[in-house]
């Protein structure tokens, strides 16, 4: 058993990480023990490396895969319920049971890192190291996505200006053909990786005719870019290049899509993206390998670790644990019906992370607000509140069981939880057909996750009957309706007139209509309304828009009032982050 010289109840996460980093395994040793050859490892400083995905996957193409585990959750509070912490704790627990285990997690966005949710590096004694690089740029994938995306926007806006300023003959002299872009139908926005509500809606191009094309525009957060979705699902550089070329940035006045290929910028965008195809190799607090690849936000994006990382991890270890964003209604649903189609992999077990805190909130407990102390309702035993909130847990168990997999409910333990409360949740989940395990990985590391690891092994040994919720020949509106009814619990779907028109256009195209459905919906409720907790009934899902991510291969229905650019709260994390000017060490990350 790993012995720790520090107490997580008396130290902040960044302090634990700083202490643990003194004993980190050298990255070349980590890679060798992982089963990687020296030529397959691209050093990125002393503590990190990228993995040459092409070399590794070619070598391992005929290797039999290990067990494939997905980690999802119940509908969370705004604080999060420890899904990444559980992913890392499970890997550590499997390691302490003598299993070769690895995992794939998503690179954190600068938005939540410097806002209210933290960096998603885990916590307590179940963390990913090194914390500061992990939380701030890592090996540059999100920076590259930001630059590639904004280069596409530069190409689009410059082309609009030149087509306004030059006639067809002048354009022809410059080797250009008029695309006749409709300024009212520009689908692309700029991106940056912070929560910046002030940039959601802006006007660009103000000034003279040499200052660009004046029009309404805006910003989204970088990790919501279609390029992040493309990174998550691409299986090669050639595949990525083709997908980028198919991205639709705008529509012409005649109704023709204007792609990155039409703008002759797809190659340059892909040039920015080449290195992003290689996953980053990091490690747990207990020295197991962790692959970091692709990004978060399953509410406004696919929110999955990458296909490439999973295809590597599952062939190098006995157990590969991959993380999906937020609750099973959006994170697991996209893993199940999108990512598994792309990867060709099927889960052997699925973990649903639950906290008693979140279940009490769903039972009608007081509002949980980041930055404010929890109401005593969450720190005292209340079996009535808890039992009512378990309706939310049951909904997520049913969602996973629809895919043909019997889930493992992980009770992510807090010190305020009581034995009677834990017994109640265990009884309800077991009656619903789930395995159940309590885990104390935050407090005890891998030693605290042994029960969870044992339950996951038992679940993975069962032979499931994995099946998709829908097939790709099903009409798009029926697929959206099926997700709304069978996963969210809605009575039906109501499409805004403009959304219905766009959906009909997608349905009429024989190639587009077979693309996957990637829902955009709040993560704070099974419904579209974040205020509706528990397991809402008697409601209809309002779809106000349909986006087309043609490169990723997604139809994207937008439900409710959700923004692709989140906002910064009144008590953001950056207020507590600083630097030791003597050592250069960053303090205050969480």
N, C-alpha and C positions, 0 to 999 in steps of 0.2 A: 504494500500500500504506500502511496505517495505521502510523505510527511511534510507539512507546511510549518514554517516558522512565523507565520503571520495570521492574524485573526480577522476574517472579513467583516465581522460585526464592529470592528474598531478602526477600520481603514476604508477610505474611498477606493473605488475601482482603479483609478489611475495610480494610487499609491501601491495597491496590490500588484498591478502590472509593472510598475517601476521596480519593485522588489524582485519580482519573478524574472524579469528580463535579464538580471545578472546571471541567471543559470540557464538561459536559452540554449538550445542545441544549435551548433553551427549549421547553417543552411545546407552546406554540402553533405554533412553527415545525415541530416534529416532526409534529404533527397535520396541518398544511397539506401537508407533503411526503408524508405518508401518503395524502393524497387526501380528507381530511375537511374539511367546511365549518365555519366558525366556530360556526354554530348547533348543530352536532352535537357540540361539545366542551364538557364541563362541567369547568371548572378546579377542581382540588382542591389548592390551594397553588401554590408556585413550580415544583415538579418533576413533579407528577402531574396527570392528568385522568381523568375518566370519559367514556365515549363514549355518547351518546344512541342506544342500539341501535335504537329504533323508527324514528327519523328516517333513520339511515344505511341500514337494511335496506330501508325503503320506497324510498329513492332508488336503491339498487343492485339492486333486485329482478330487473331484466332484464340486469344486467351478467354477461358470461360469466366463469366462475370460472377462476382460475389453477390451477397444479398444487398438489395437496394431498398433503402428506408427513406420515407418522406416525413418531415416534421411540419405540422400545421398547428392550428390553435382554435379555440373558441373565439367569439367576437370579443376583442380586447377593450380594456379601458384606454383612455388616451396615454396612459403610462406604458402600455405594452405589458404582456404577460410572461416574458422571458423565453420566447421561442428560440432565439439564437443562443441564449444561455443554456437552454435544454439541449439543443443540437450539440453544443460543445460538451456539455456534461454527459450526454449519452455516449459520445465518442470516447470520452475518458473512462466511463463506466465499462464499456465494452473492452477497452484496453486493460482495465484492471481484472477483467474476467479472462484475460489471455487471448483475446481476439485481435487480429489486425484490423484496425478500423481507421477510417478517414471520413472527411466530410467536405461538402461544398456549401459555402455561404456567400451572400451577396455583398458587394462592396458598398459601404455606407455612403449616403449622400451628404454633402456639406450642409444641405438644408436642415435636416433634423439634428445633425451633429452639433450645430451651433444654435439650435433652437430649443425645443422642449423635450425631445425624445432621446437624444444621445447618439452615440456612434454605432450601436448595434454590434459591439465587439464581444457580447456576453457580459458577465458580471460575476463578482465575488470570486470564487475559486473555479469558475468555469468560463474562462476568457480565452480570446484569441490574441496572440502576441506577434509582433510588438504593437502596443496600443496606439502610440502617436502616429506612426506611418500608416497603420490601418485606417485611422480616423481622418487623416489629412492627405489625400491624393493617392496614397499607396504607391502603385507603380504607374499611375497616370492614365488609367483607362477612361475615367470619367472626363478628365481634361481633354483627351483625344476625341471623345464623343462630342463634347461641347464644341471643339474647334471644327470638326467635320460637319456637324449640323449647321453651325453658323456660316461656314463656307458655302453651304447650299443656299442659305438665305442671301448671302452676298451675291452669289451668281444670279439668283432670281431677281433681286431688286435692281442690280446693275443692268440686267437685260431689259427690264421694264423701262428704265431711264433711257437706254440707248434706242429702244424701239420708238419711244416718244420723240426723241431728238433727231432721228435719221429716217429718211425714206427708204423704200425697198432697195433702190439702187445703191445707196450709201451703205446699207447693211450688207449687201452682197459683196461689195468691195472688201469688207471686213470678214468675209467668210461666214456671214450669219444669214439665217432665214427667219422671217418674222414668225414669232410664236403667238402673237396677238393675245397676250396674257390679260385676263379679266381682273382688274384690281379689286373687284368686289368678291372674287372667288380665289383669294390667296389662302391656302390651307396651312402653310408653314408659318411658324413664329420663330423668334430668336429664343435661345435657351441660356440659362446660367444655373449653377448648382447651389443656389441659396433660396430661401423662402422670401420672396420679394413681392409682396402684394401690390406695391406701388407701380410695378412694371407689367401687371396683367394686361392692361389696355393702354396703348400709347399711340401717338401719331409720329410717323417718321417722314423724312424727306423734305422737311420744311426749309425754305430758302429759295434760291434760284434754281434754274433748270439743270445746273451742274451739281446740285446738292442732293440728287436722288429723286425718286418718284414719291410724291406726297400721298400717303394713304394711312389708314388705320392698321395698327399692328399690335404686337405684344410679346411677352416672354412667357415661356413655360419653364419648369425645372428640368435640368439636363437629363435626369434619370427617367423622365417621361418621354424622351425623344424616341422616335421610331428606330433610331440607330441602336439604342440600348436593347430594344426588342430583337433587332436583327442580330446583335451580338449573342443574345441568349439562345437563339434558335439556329444559327448558322452552323454548318458542319465542316466547312472548309473555306479557304480564302476565295476560291472560285465561286462558291455559293454566296459568300458575303458580297462579292463584287456584283453579281447578278442582282441580288436583292436591293442593293443601294441604287443600282440603275433603274429599278422599277418604282422607286419611291415617287409618289405624286406630290408635288409642291404647290401646284395651282391648277386652274382650269382656264382654257382659252375662251374667248368670247363666243366661239362656235360650239363650246361644250366638250372640247377635246382635253384629256388630261395632259398636264405638262410635267414630265418626269425629270429626275436628275440626269438621266441620259440625254433627254432633249436639250437640257441646258449645258451639256458637255462638261459637267462638274462631277459626275459619278466617279470617274477614275481618281480625281484629286481627293474627293471625300474618302474613298477607299484607302488611298495612300496614308491619310491620317489614322485610319483604323487598323492597319496591318498588325501592329504589335498587340492590339487589344485581344486578338484571337488566342493568345497564350495566357492561360490562367496563372495567377500569382500563388506561390507556395508560402504559407505561413504555418504556425503551429499552435497547438493548445498549450495551456499552462502546464500540462503533464507531458508535452513533447510529441504528441501525435500530429501527423500532417493534416493541414486544412487547405483546401483550394478556395480561393476567393475569385469569383468571376461573375460578371453581370451585376444588375442593380436591384434596388428595392422598389417599393410602392406598387403592390399588387392592386391597389384601389384605382390607380390611374395608368398602370402599365402591366406588363405580364408578371413582373415581380418574382422571377425565378432565378436561381443560380443556373449556370449555362448547361446546355446539352453537352458541350465539349468537356467541361469539368466532370460531369457525371459519367461520361463514357470512359474517361481516364480513371477516375476513382474506383468505379465498380470493377475494374479489371486489375487493380493493384492491391486490393484488400479483401478480407472476408466480409466486411460490412462497410457500405458506403452510405453516409447519412446526408441527405440533401434537404435544404430548407426552402419553404414556400412562404410568401408574404401574407401577413395578417391571418384572418380566420379561414376555415375550410370553405366558406361560401364563395370566397374570391380566390385566395391563394391556392388551396387544394383543387378547386374546380378548374383553374387554369393549368395546373400541373397535370391533372387527370386528362382533360380533353384537348389540351394544346401541346404541352411540352412532351408528354409521353408519345404522342403521334410523331413528333419530330425526332425524338431520340431513339425510338424503337425499344425503350426500356419500360418495364412495368414494375410497380412497387411490390416488394415482398411483405412490407409492413408499413403502417402509417401511424404516427404518433400525433395525438391531439393534446396540445398543452392547455391546461386549465389552472386557474388560480381561484381560490375561494373568494378573494377580493372581487374579481370580475363577476363571478357567479352571484355574489350578493348584490352587486350593482344591477345585474340583469333581473334580480328578484324585486327590484324597486328601491334599492339603496340610494343614498344621497349622491349627487353629482360628484364625479371624480375629476379634479382639476389639477393639471401639472403645476408645480410650484407651490401648491397649498397642502397643508397637512391633511392626511386622511381623516374623515369623520370616524368617530369611535365605533360606528356601526360596522366598520371593516376590521376592527381589532378586537371585538368582543364576540363571543359565541352567539349566533342567531340562526338556529336551524330552520325556522320558518322562511326567512329571507333567502337562505341558501337553497332550500328545496324548490322554491318558486323559480329561482334563477337557473336551476338545472335544466329547465326547458330549453335554454339556449344550448347547453351542452348536448342534449338529446338531438337537437336539430343537426348539429355537426356530426354526431355519430351516424345519424341516418344518411347524411350526405356521403360520408366515406363508405358506408356499407353499400350504397347504390353502385359504387364502382367495383364491387365484388371483393373488397378487402375488409377484414375484421380489424378495427382500429385498436390501438393501445391508448388509453386515456392516462396522461401523465399529470398527477396532482403536483404541480410545482409548489413546493412547500415554503410557507412563510412561518416565522417563529410565533406569530399570533394565532395560527391555525390550531384548532383543538381536535383531540382524537374523535369526539362525537361528530364533528363537522366532516372530518376526513372519511369516517365510516359511512356517513350519509351519502356523500358523493360516490364512494366506491360501490355501495349497494345499488344506486340508481344506474350507474354506468354499466355494471355487470349485468343487471337485469335487461339492459338495452343491447346486450351481446358483445360488449367490449372487454378487452383485457384492461386491467387497472393497475397502476403502480404509483406509489408515492416516491418523490425524488427530492433529495436535499443537496443537489450538486452545487448550488450557490454557496452553501455553508461548508460543504465537505469535499467538493471536487468529485473526482471519479468514484471515490469510496461512498459518496452519498447517492450515487446513481446506479448502484448494483441491482437494486430491485427493478428499476426501469430497464436496464440492459437485459436482465433475465426475461422480463416480459416481452421485450422486442425480439429476442431470440426465439421465444416460444411462438410469437405471432408469425415471424418469418418462416418458421418451420411448417406452418399450415399451408396447404395448397389452396390458394384463392382462385376465384374465377373472374379475373379482371376484365371489365368491359366499359366502353365509353358510354357517356350519357346519350350521345346522338351520333349518327353517321353524317358524313359530309355531303351526302345526297339529299338530306332533309332540307326543305326550304328554310331560308335564313330566319324568317319571322317565327317559324315553328321552333327553331333551335333556341332563339331568344326567349320565347314563351316557356319552353321546357326548363331552361335554367331558372327563370323567374319563379315558376310554380314548384319545381321539384327540389331546388336548392335553396332559394330564398324564402319560399312559402307564400308567395304572392297569389292573389286570385286571378291575375292576368296581367297583361301589358297594355299600356296606352301609348301610342306613338304620336308625337307632335307632327303636324302636317308636313313640315320640312324634313323631319326624320323619316316619315313614311315614304316620301318622294325619293329620298336618297337610297333607302333600303330597296325600293322597287328598281332603281337603276342598277344597284349591285346585283339583284336577283336576275336581271335581264342579261347580264354578262356571264357567259358560260364558264369563264375562268374565275372571275371574282366570286361567284356565288358558292363555290366550293371551298373558299377560305375559312379559316377558323373564326370563332366568335370570341372576342376578348372584351369582356364587360368592364365598364368604368362605373364604379359605385362606391359609396362610402364604406369604409371598413369598420365603422363604429356601430353598425346595426345590420341585422339581416335584411332590413328594408333599405330604401333609398334615403331614409330620413334618420340622421344620426341620433335624434332625440328618442327614437322608438327602440327601447331595449327589450331584452328577453327574447321571446319568439313571437313577433307581431303577427296578428291575424286580421283579416278583413281589409286588405289594402291592395292597391294596384300599382305596379311599377311604371313610372312615367319615363319614357325614353325621349329625351329632348333633342338628341342629335345622333348622327351616325358618321363616324370618321372611317376613313379607309387607309389602313397601313399596308399598302400594296406590296412593299418590299418585304415586310415581315410575314405577310400572308394573313392579315387579320382584318375582319370587319369589327369595328369598335363602337358598340352602342354606349351612349353616355346617358346615365340614369340620374335623375335628380339634379340638385344644384351643387355640383362638384367642380373644383378648379384644377387645372393642370399646373398651376403655380400656387403652391401653398403659401400661407402667410406666417410671418414671424410673430410670436406671442409677446405678451407684455413682460415676461420674465424669462428671456431666452438664456440658453446655456452659455453663450459667449460672455456673459457678464462675470462668469466665474473662471474663465480660462485665461491663463497668463503664462509667462515664460520666466524661468530662473535665469537671470542675465549672466550669472557666473558659469553655469553648466550648459545652458541652452535647452534644458529639459522643459517640456510643456507640462503644466499642472492644470488640473481641473476638468479634463475630459471625462465623460461618463458614458 
